[in-house]
Amino acid sequence: MSIAIESLADDMYQMIAETQGKKNLKAGDLTKAMIAKHGEADCTKDLCKQAIRLLIDSERCVYSYFGGSYITLPHKEGAAPD
């Protein structure tokens, strides 16, 4: 039985939030970590791609480029109101 995409996206979001500012995660890093956590039988690369797309489309995460493409939390500008 495969894991729900929303649940997988939540796990990815939590991992990104925990490593924010310490380590930049690529899409491949997230995919490998989720397959290791949930097992190859329940979590496939295709499910991981769909979960990443869900995070990006819902604007919970964004792609950043620092010499490579990374998935990060959206940055808040210094002058932006709370």
Secondary structure as UniProt FT lines:
FT   HELIX           5..19
FT   TURN            20..22
FT   HELIX           27..38
FT   TURN            40..42
FT   HELIX           45..57
FT   TURN            58..59
FT   STRAND          62..65
FT   STRAND          69..72
FT   TURN            78..79
//
